[in-house]
Amino acid sequence: MQARAAELDRIIHEPIRLGIVSALAGCDSMTFNELKELLRTTDGNLSVHARKLEEHDYVVCEKAFEGRIPRTSYRLAPQGKRALETYLQHMEALIRATREG
C-alpha cells in the first residue's frame, strides 16, 4: 500500500490544488472569484496554488477585461484532466487495498 501512496501526484494532492482541478473538471471554466468563493480561500492562497498548476500545464489561465474590470478565468488543460483521472484511480486503489487489508 505504501507503493501506491507514493504514486500519488503531489502536484494535485494538496487540498486547494485538488479542489481547483476537481471544480474545473465539472465545467468549462471558472473565474478566479468563483474558485475563491467555492474553496473558501484567500486571493494570495488561490493565486499561489493556481500558478503551481499552471506551471505543470494542469490548468490554463486566461486574463481579459470586462469593460475596465480585469477578469481571470481558469480551465482544466488536457494534461490536468489526465492527471486528475490518474490521481482518482490511485485513490480508489488505496481505498480498495485498505478495505481488503
C-alpha positions, 0 to 999 in steps of 0.5 A: 500500500505504501507503493501506491501512496507514493504514486500519488501526484503531489502536484494535485494532492494538496487540498486547494490544488485538488479542489481547483482541478476537481471544480474545473473538471465539472465545467468549462471554466471558472473565474478566479472569484468563483474558485475563491468563493467555492474553496473558501480561500484567500486571493494570495492562497488561490493565486499561489496554488493556481500558478503551481498548476499552471506551471505543470500545464494542469490548468490554463489561465486566461486574463481579459477585461470586462469593460475596465474590470480585469477578469481571470478565468481558469480551465482544466488543460488536457494534461490536468484532466489526465492527471486528475483521472490518474490521481482518482484511480490511485485513490480508489486503489488505496481505498480498495487495498485498505478495505481488503487489508 
